[in-house]
């Protein structure tokens, strides 16, 4: 049985540290993308993407994987370099 998107979201949220939002912004800036371009590439509304960078909500696992591909990163790159 395949887990639902909500379950993926909860799992990803539990694994994220408070620095996820900072790493997301750093990786996006390093890739030379605006928030609007990153949001469009992932297929989400700009407001959704902005909430991720503010730490208000988290991407689903699928969205996180897409982000990694767009930003030329791995899933581990979203973790703090201190971990």
Secondary structure, 3 states (H helix, E strand, C coil): CCCCHHHHHHHHHHHCCCCHHHHHHHHHHHCCCCHHHHHHHHCCCHHHHHHHHHCCCCCCHHHHHHHHHHHCCCHHHHCCCCC
